[in-house]
Amino acid sequence: MIFNAGRLQPLGFVRKLHGFNGGLKAVAQSNALLNIKEPVFFLFDGKPVPFFISALEGNEDEPILFLEEINSEEKAKIFLGKEYFQQGDPEQQFSTDQLIGWSILDKGHAVGKVLGIIPRPHQLLLEVSRNEGTVLIPLAEEWIVEIDEENATLNLDLPEGILEINE
């Protein structure tokens, strides 16, 4: 991993501890998605220090971060009140709020339009209007084929039967 301090994007801050096993209850200050595959950075003595996320709970607005090697209340206290960051190019950052009004495609075929985003503890759900009514589609990174900002379309590769679950 190549680190570029100029590309750190603030995502939120740690509000309080969660439990006794090192959980950090945070408040998101940005609509940018937290990428659990990439480290989060905290500033110590003015220098960014990376920590990998071992688990993520809560929701998009108030995530609960569990960091590798931070497994006690004592170790977690040093993060209280600290802002956390992730690397990213602000020009390439994408907010899920932008998806409202977008067209959803499944393997290139029209599914419907995004009416809203529903945060759930482990993922976001897209509320999509269809001719048959409204369906909820999990926003799973592994299902995303293409994000076309120019045409406001999100092309997905949905598992068979997912659209019928809500009917």
N, C-alpha and C positions, 0 to 999 in steps of 0.2 A: 504494500500500500504506500503510495506516495502522498506525503502530507503537505498541504498548502494552507498555511494559516490565513491567508487572504481570502480563502474560499469558505471559511466557516460561517455557517448561517445559524443565528440564534433561533432556537425552537421553543424554549420555555425555561421555567425555573423550578427548583425543588421547593415545595411548600412545606412538607412535613414528612416524617417517617411513616412507614406503613408496616405494622407488625414488628416482630422481633428478629426477623431473618434478613434484614438489610434492604427491605423494600423502600422505594422512594416515591412518595406521592407528589406528582408534578402538576404544574399548570402550563398548558400549551399557550404560547404567545403568538403562534404563527399557524397558518392553515397548511403549511408544508407538511407532508407526511413524514413521520419518523420511520426511517428504514432500519429494521431490526437486524439486518445483515451487515450493517456498517457500524463502526463504533460511534459512541457519543463522546463529546469532549467537554471537560470541565476545566476552568482556569484555576491553576494553583501557582501562586507567586507570579502571576501574569503570563504563565505559559500554559498552552493547551495540553491536557493529558487525556489520552484516549482510554475509554472503558467499553468493553463489549457487553451487549445486552444478553443476558441469559434467559430472561422471560419478560413478557410485557402483558400487563393486565390493565383494567380500567377502561377508559374510552379515549377517543381522539382529543377531547378537551382537557381531561384530567387523567393522563396515563400514569400507571404505576410501574416504575422501572425496577428491574432486578438486574444488577450488574455482576458480571463474573468476579469472583474473589471478594465481593462485598456481601458477607453472609451473616452479619450481626448488626444489632442496633448501634453498638460502639463504633464499628467501622463506617456505618452509614451517616453518622452525625456530621462528618466533615463536609457533606454535600448540602446540608440545610441552607436554604436561601441562595444557593449557587445557580447560575444560569447554565443551561446545557446547549450544546451546538452539534451540528453535523456538517461534514464537508458537502459542498454543493455550489454549483454555479447559479446565482440568482436568476440568470436568464433562462436556465433550464429547469428551474424548480417548478413543480406543478402542484396545484392545490385541487383537492377533490371538489371544492365549491365551484370550480370552473365547469364541472361536468353538468350542472343543472341546465337543462334545455338542449343538451347534446343528444344526438342520435346514437342508439346502441345497435351494433351489428353482431350477429353470431355467424362466424365464418363467412362474412361478407353479405349476409342476408339481414334485412331490416327486422329489428325486434320491437323498437319503440323509442320513446323520448324519456330522458331522465327528468323526473319531477322533483326529486329531493335525494338527500343523502342521510341515512339513518346510522348513527354510530352505535356499535355494539361492542361489548368487552374485547372481543378478539378479532373483529374485522368490521368493515363498513358494508352497509347494504345500499344498493342503488334501488330507489323506488322508481319503477319504469312504467309508463302508461303504454298500454297496448289496446288494440281494438276490442279484445276480450275483457279488458279491465286493467287493474294494476298488479304488477308482479314485483317481488323483491328478489334482487340478484346480488349474491355476495360479490364484493369487489376483491377478487383474489388475483394477486400479481401474476401467478402462473397461468391465468386464463387470458391475460391481456396479449393480444396479437399486435395491435397498433393503436397509438394515440395520435389522431389527426387533428391538431389544433386548428389548422387552416379551415377545415370543413366541419369542425365541431362534431367529430364522430369518434366513437370508441369501438374498435373491432375486437371482439372476444372470441375465444374458442371454448364455448360452454359445454359442460358435460351433458350427455343425452338425458332428457327428462327434467332438467333443472327448471325450465320454464313452466312445466306442468305441475310442479309441486305446489304452487300458490293458487292454482285454479280450483 
